[in-house]
Amino acid sequence: MRPDPAQRGRLEQIRASLADRITEARREGWTGEAEGLKISLQAAGSKLVQMQEIAARRALIDLGMPARGPAVSRTVTTAATLAGDDQ
């Protein structure tokens, strides 16, 4: 599943929270908890990298609207117009 770059701020908050929880787990001596949280922290970091890559690709792909050139008109002359026959 691809992460949505619009959710970058939320993921950064989750990552900061995970770092705080790792610090708490180490302080309390919860080694197993700290190791599990480190895995989640690494996954959050990977998702942030993916978001950056997706945003960079979207910026390069934006084709925008095509530019319009000046209006061009042309006059069609027929044999009847040249002979003066207006029908």
DSSP file (Angstrom, degrees, kcal/mol; ACC not computed):
  #  RESIDUE AA STRUCTURE BP1 BP2  ACC     N-H-->O    O-->H-N    N-H-->O    O-->H-N    TCO  KAPPA ALPHA  PHI   PSI    X-CA   Y-CA   Z-CA
    1    1 A M              0   0    0      0, 0.0     0, 0.0     0, 0.0     0, 0.0   0.000 360.0 360.0 360.0 130.7    0.0    0.0    0.0
    2    2 A R        -     0   0    0      1,-0.1     2,-0.1    48,-0.0    45,-0.0  -0.662 360.0-121.8 -85.2 135.7    1.4    3.4   -1.0
    3    3 A P        -     0   0    0      0, 0.0    -1,-0.1     0, 0.0    51,-0.1  -0.445  23.0-117.7 -73.9 150.1    1.4    6.1    1.6
    4    4 A D    >   -     0   0    0      1,-0.1     3,-2.5    -2,-0.1    47,-0.1  -0.791  12.2-146.2 -89.5 118.4   -0.5    9.3    0.9
    5    5 A P  G >  S+     0   0    0      0, 0.0     3,-1.5     0, 0.0     4,-0.2   0.749  97.3  68.6 -56.4 -23.1    1.9   12.4    0.9
    6    6 A A  G 3  S+     0   0    0      1,-0.3     3,-0.3     2,-0.1     4,-0.2   0.710  94.7  57.1 -67.8 -18.0   -0.9   14.5    2.3
    7    7 A Q  G <> S+     0   0    0     -3,-2.5     4,-2.2     1,-0.2    -1,-0.3   0.215  72.2 111.0 -96.1  14.0   -0.6   12.5    5.5
    8    8 A R  H <> S+     0   0    0     -3,-1.5     4,-2.3     1,-0.2     5,-0.2   0.901  74.7  51.9 -56.9 -45.9    3.1   13.3    6.0
    9    9 A G  H  > S+     0   0    0     -3,-0.3     4,-1.8     1,-0.2    -1,-0.2   0.900 109.8  49.5 -59.3 -42.2    2.5   15.6    9.0
   10   10 A R  H  > S+     0   0    0      1,-0.2     4,-2.2     2,-0.2    -1,-0.2   0.915 111.0  49.2 -63.7 -43.2    0.5   12.8   10.8
   11   11 A L  H  X S+     0   0    0     -4,-2.2     4,-2.5     1,-0.2    -1,-0.2   0.864 107.9  54.3 -66.6 -35.3    3.2   10.2   10.1
   12   12 A E  H  X S+     0   0    0     -4,-2.3     4,-2.1     2,-0.2    -1,-0.2   0.880 108.3  50.0 -64.7 -37.0    5.9   12.6   11.4
   13   13 A Q  H  X S+     0   0    0     -4,-1.8     4,-2.3     2,-0.2    -2,-0.2   0.911 110.5  49.4 -65.5 -42.4    3.8   12.9   14.7
   14   14 A I  H  X S+     0   0    0     -4,-2.2     4,-2.5     1,-0.2    -2,-0.2   0.917 110.3  51.1 -61.7 -43.1    3.6    9.2   14.9
   15   15 A R  H  X S+     0   0    0     -4,-2.5     4,-2.1     1,-0.2    -1,-0.2   0.908 110.2  48.5 -62.4 -42.6    7.3    8.8   14.4
   16   16 A A  H  X S+     0   0    0     -4,-2.1     4,-2.0     2,-0.2    -1,-0.2   0.897 111.3  50.9 -63.9 -40.1    8.0   11.4   17.1
   17   17 A S  H  X S+     0   0    0     -4,-2.3     4,-2.5     2,-0.2    -2,-0.2   0.897 108.3  51.8 -63.8 -41.2    5.7    9.6   19.5
   18   18 A L  H  X S+     0   0    0     -4,-2.5     4,-2.3     1,-0.2    -1,-0.2   0.913 107.9  51.8 -62.1 -42.2    7.4    6.3   18.8
   19   19 A A  H  X S+     0   0    0     -4,-2.1     4,-2.0     1,-0.2    -1,-0.2   0.906 110.8  48.5 -61.6 -41.1   10.8    7.8   19.6
   20   20 A D  H  X S+     0   0    0     -4,-2.0     4,-2.2     1,-0.2    -2,-0.2   0.901 111.0  50.2 -64.3 -40.8    9.4    9.1   22.9
   21   21 A R  H  X S+     0   0    0     -4,-2.5     4,-2.6     2,-0.2    -2,-0.2   0.851 107.8  53.2 -68.2 -33.6    7.9    5.7   23.7
   22   22 A I  H  X S+     0   0    0     -4,-2.3     4,-2.5     2,-0.2     5,-0.2   0.924 108.8  50.0 -64.5 -43.9   11.3    4.0   22.9
   23   23 A T  H  X S+     0   0    0     -4,-2.0     4,-2.3     1,-0.2    -2,-0.2   0.922 112.6  47.0 -59.5 -44.9   13.0    6.3   25.4
   24   24 A E  H  X S+     0   0    0     -4,-2.2     4,-2.3     2,-0.2    -2,-0.2   0.920 110.7  51.7 -63.4 -44.1   10.4    5.5   28.0
   25   25 A A  H  X>S+     0   0    0     -4,-2.6     5,-2.9     1,-0.2     4,-0.7   0.899 111.6  46.9 -62.4 -40.7   10.7    1.8   27.4
   26   26 A R  H ><5S+     0   0    0     -4,-2.5     3,-0.6     3,-0.2    -1,-0.2   0.917 111.3  51.3 -65.0 -42.6   14.4    1.9   27.8
   27   27 A R  H 3<5S+     0   0    0     -4,-2.3    -2,-0.2     1,-0.2    -1,-0.2   0.875 113.6  44.8 -62.0 -37.5   14.2    4.0   31.0
   28   28 A E  H 3<5S-     0   0    0     -4,-2.3    -1,-0.2    -5,-0.2    -2,-0.2   0.552 115.9-114.8 -84.5  -7.9   11.7    1.5   32.4
   29   29 A G  T <<5 +     0   0    0     -4,-0.7     2,-1.6    -3,-0.6    -3,-0.2   0.713  65.2 146.6  83.4  20.2   13.8   -1.5   31.4
   30   30 A W     >< +     0   0    0     -5,-2.9     4,-2.5    -6,-0.2     5,-0.2  -0.592  15.2 168.4 -90.0  76.1   11.2   -2.9   28.9
   31   31 A T  H  > S+     0   0    0     -2,-1.6     4,-2.2     1,-0.2    -1,-0.2   0.898  72.5  48.7 -59.5 -46.6   13.8   -4.2   26.5
   32   32 A G  H  > S+     0   0    0      1,-0.2     4,-2.1    -3,-0.2    -1,-0.2   0.904 112.0  49.6 -62.9 -41.6   11.3   -6.2   24.4
   33   33 A E  H  > S+     0   0    0      1,-0.2     4,-2.4     2,-0.2    -1,-0.2   0.915 109.9  51.5 -62.6 -43.0    8.9   -3.3   24.1
   34   34 A A  H  X S+     0   0    0     -4,-2.5     4,-2.0     1,-0.2    -2,-0.2   0.899 109.3  50.3 -62.1 -40.8   11.7   -1.0   23.0
   35   35 A E  H  X S+     0   0    0     -4,-2.2     4,-1.4     2,-0.2    -1,-0.2   0.903 110.7  48.9 -65.6 -41.0   12.8   -3.5   20.3
   36   36 A G  H  X S+     0   0    0     -4,-2.1     4,-1.7     1,-0.2    -2,-0.2   0.899 111.2  49.9 -64.3 -40.8    9.3   -3.7   19.0
   37   37 A L  H  X S+     0   0    0     -4,-2.4     4,-2.5     1,-0.2    -1,-0.2   0.847 104.7  58.2 -67.2 -33.6    8.9    0.0   18.9
   38   38 A K  H  X S+     0   0    0     -4,-2.0     4,-2.3     2,-0.2    -1,-0.2   0.874 104.4  51.8 -63.5 -36.2   12.2    0.4   17.0
   39   39 A I  H  X S+     0   0    0     -4,-1.4     4,-2.1     2,-0.2    -1,-0.2   0.921 110.8  47.5 -64.8 -43.2   10.8   -1.8   14.3
   40   40 A S  H  X S+     0   0    0     -4,-1.7     4,-2.3     1,-0.2    -2,-0.2   0.885 110.3  52.9 -64.4 -38.1    7.7    0.4   14.0
   41   41 A L  H  X S+     0   0    0     -4,-2.5     4,-2.1     2,-0.2    -2,-0.2   0.903 108.8  49.3 -64.1 -41.6   10.0    3.5   14.0
   42   42 A Q  H  X S+     0   0    0     -4,-2.3     4,-2.1     2,-0.2    -1,-0.2   0.897 110.4  50.9 -63.8 -40.2   12.0    2.1   11.1
   43   43 A A  H  X S+     0   0    0     -4,-2.1     4,-2.2     2,-0.2    -2,-0.2   0.902 109.1  50.8 -64.7 -40.7    8.8    1.3    9.2
   44   44 A A  H  X S+     0   0    0     -4,-2.3     4,-2.1     1,-0.2    -1,-0.2   0.901 109.4  51.3 -63.4 -40.4    7.5    4.9    9.7
   45   45 A G  H  X S+     0   0    0     -4,-2.1     4,-1.9     1,-0.2    -2,-0.2   0.895 109.0  50.9 -62.5 -40.3   10.9    6.2    8.4
   46   46 A S  H  X S+     0   0    0     -4,-2.1     4,-2.3     1,-0.2    -2,-0.2   0.892 108.5  51.7 -64.1 -39.6   10.5    4.0    5.3
   47   47 A K  H  X S+     0   0    0     -4,-2.2     4,-2.4     2,-0.2    -1,-0.2   0.890 107.3  53.1 -64.6 -38.8    7.0    5.3    4.7
   48   48 A L  H  X S+     0   0    0     -4,-2.1     4,-2.0     2,-0.2    -1,-0.2   0.901 108.8  49.6 -62.7 -40.1    8.3    8.9    5.0
   49   49 A V  H  X S+     0   0    0     -4,-1.9     4,-2.2     2,-0.2    -2,-0.2   0.918 110.1  50.9 -63.5 -43.2   10.9    8.1    2.3
   50   50 A Q  H  X S+     0   0    0     -4,-2.3     4,-2.6     1,-0.2    -2,-0.2   0.901 108.0  53.1 -60.6 -40.7    8.2    6.6    0.1
   51   51 A M  H  X S+     0   0    0     -4,-2.4     4,-2.6     1,-0.2    -1,-0.2   0.900 108.0  50.4 -61.7 -40.6    6.1    9.8    0.5
   52   52 A Q  H  X S+     0   0    0     -4,-2.0     4,-2.2     2,-0.2    -1,-0.2   0.914 111.5  48.2 -63.5 -42.4    9.1   11.9   -0.6
   53   53 A E  H  X S+     0   0    0     -4,-2.2     4,-2.2     2,-0.2    -2,-0.2   0.904 112.1  48.6 -65.0 -42.1    9.6    9.8   -3.7
   54   54 A I  H  X S+     0   0    0     -4,-2.6     4,-2.5     1,-0.2    -2,-0.2   0.929 112.1  48.8 -63.9 -45.2    5.9    9.9   -4.6
   55   55 A A  H  X S+     0   0    0     -4,-2.6     4,-1.8     1,-0.2    -2,-0.2   0.888 111.0  50.8 -63.0 -38.6    5.8   13.6   -4.2
   56   56 A A  H  X S+     0   0    0     -4,-2.2     4,-1.4     2,-0.2    -1,-0.2   0.903 110.9  48.3 -66.1 -41.0    8.9   14.1   -6.3
   57   57 A R  H  X S+     0   0    0     -4,-2.2     4,-1.7     1,-0.2    -2,-0.2   0.903 109.8  52.1 -66.5 -40.3    7.4   11.9   -9.1
   58   58 A R  H  X S+     0   0    0     -4,-2.5     4,-1.3     1,-0.2    -1,-0.2   0.882 107.1  53.3 -63.5 -36.8    4.1   13.8   -9.0
   59   59 A A  H  < S+     0   0    0     -4,-1.8    -1,-0.2     1,-0.2    -2,-0.2   0.857 111.4  45.9 -66.3 -33.8    6.0   17.1   -9.4
   60   60 A L  H  < S+     0   0    0     -4,-1.4    -1,-0.2     1,-0.2    -2,-0.2   0.772 112.1  50.7 -79.4 -26.2    7.8   15.8  -12.4
   61   61 A I  H  < S+     0   0    0     -4,-1.7     2,-0.3    -5,-0.1    -2,-0.2   0.679  74.4 117.8 -87.7 -18.4    4.7   14.3  -14.1
   62   62 A D     <  +     0   0    0     -4,-1.3    -4,-0.0     1,-0.2    -3,-0.0  -0.320  36.5 178.2 -57.6 110.1    2.5   17.4  -13.8
   63   63 A L        -     0   0    0     -2,-0.3    -1,-0.2     1,-0.1    -2,-0.0   0.683  19.7-164.4 -89.2 -20.8    1.8   18.2  -17.5
   64   64 A G        -     0   0    0      2,-0.1    -1,-0.1     0, 0.0     0, 0.0  -0.103  39.8 -38.6  66.5-169.1   -0.5   21.2  -16.8
   65   65 A M        -     0   0    0      1,-0.1     2,-0.1     0, 0.0     0, 0.0  -0.697  66.5-107.8 -90.5 142.0   -2.8   22.7  -19.4
   66   66 A P        -     0   0    0      0, 0.0     2,-0.2     0, 0.0    -1,-0.1  -0.413  35.7-113.6 -68.0 145.3   -1.5   23.0  -23.0
   67   67 A A        -     0   0    0     -2,-0.1     2,-0.5     1,-0.0     0, 0.0  -0.551  25.2-133.2 -78.1 142.8   -0.7   26.5  -24.1
   68   68 A R        -     0   0    0     -2,-0.2     3,-0.1     1,-0.0    -1,-0.0  -0.831  15.8-145.6 -97.7 133.8   -3.0   28.0  -26.8
   69   69 A G        -     0   0    0     -2,-0.5     3,-0.1     1,-0.2    -1,-0.0  -0.237  43.3 -63.6 -82.7-179.3   -1.3   29.7  -29.6
   70   70 A P        -     0   0    0      0, 0.0    -1,-0.2     0, 0.0     2,-0.1  -0.333  64.8 -93.4 -65.4 149.9   -2.8   32.7  -31.4
   71   71 A A        -     0   0    0     -3,-0.1     2,-0.5     1,-0.0    -3,-0.0  -0.403  42.0-153.2 -64.5 137.3   -6.1   32.2  -33.1
   72   72 A V        +     0   0    0     -2,-0.1     2,-0.3    -3,-0.1    -1,-0.0  -0.947  14.8 179.5-117.0 133.3   -5.6   31.3  -36.8
   73   73 A S        -     0   0    0     -2,-0.5     2,-0.4     2,-0.0     0, 0.0  -0.916   5.4-166.5-126.8 158.1   -8.2   32.0  -39.5
   74   74 A R        -     0   0    0     -2,-0.3     2,-0.5     2,-0.0    -2,-0.0  -0.995  15.4-134.3-143.8 152.0   -8.2   31.4  -43.1
   75   75 A T        -     0   0    0     -2,-0.4     2,-0.6     2,-0.0    -2,-0.0  -0.889  15.4-147.2-107.3 132.2  -10.2   32.5  -46.1
   76   76 A V        -     0   0    0     -2,-0.5     2,-0.5     2,-0.0    -2,-0.0  -0.876  10.8-162.4-101.8 124.1  -11.4   30.0  -48.6
   77   77 A T        -     0   0    0     -2,-0.6     2,-0.2     4,-0.0    -2,-0.0  -0.913   8.3-168.9-107.6 127.8  -11.6   31.3  -52.1
   78   78 A T     >  -     0   0    0     -2,-0.5     4,-1.9     1,-0.1     5,-0.2  -0.660  37.2-107.2-109.2 168.5  -13.7   29.3  -54.6
   79   79 A A  H  > S+     0   0    0     -2,-0.2     4,-1.8     1,-0.2     6,-0.2   0.858 120.0  55.8 -61.4 -36.9  -13.9   29.5  -58.4
   80   80 A A  H  >>S+     0   0    0      1,-0.2     5,-2.0     2,-0.2     4,-0.7   0.875 106.2  50.4 -66.0 -37.3  -17.4   31.0  -58.0
   81   81 A T  H >45S+     0   0    0      1,-0.2     3,-0.6     2,-0.2    -1,-0.2   0.896 110.6  49.8 -67.2 -39.6  -16.1   33.8  -55.7
   82   82 A L  H 3<5S+     0   0    0     -4,-1.9    -2,-0.2     1,-0.2    -1,-0.2   0.842 109.7  50.4 -67.4 -33.7  -13.4   34.6  -58.2
   83   83 A A  H 3<5S-     0   0    0     -4,-1.8    -1,-0.2    -5,-0.2    -2,-0.2   0.576 115.3-114.7 -82.0  -9.1  -15.9   34.8  -61.1
   84   84 A G  T <<5 +     0   0    0     -4,-0.7     2,-1.1    -3,-0.6    -3,-0.2   0.614  67.9 142.9  86.5  12.0  -18.2   37.1  -59.2
   85   85 A D      < -     0   0    0     -5,-2.0     2,-0.8    -6,-0.2    -1,-0.2  -0.756  28.1-173.4 -88.7 100.5  -21.0   34.6  -58.9
   86   86 A D              0   0    0     -2,-1.1    -5,-0.0     1,-0.1    -6,-0.0  -0.846 360.0 360.0 -94.0 115.1  -22.5   35.1  -55.5
   87   87 A Q              0   0    0     -2,-0.8    -1,-0.1     0, 0.0    -2,-0.0   0.417 360.0 360.0-109.8 360.0  -25.1   32.5  -55.0
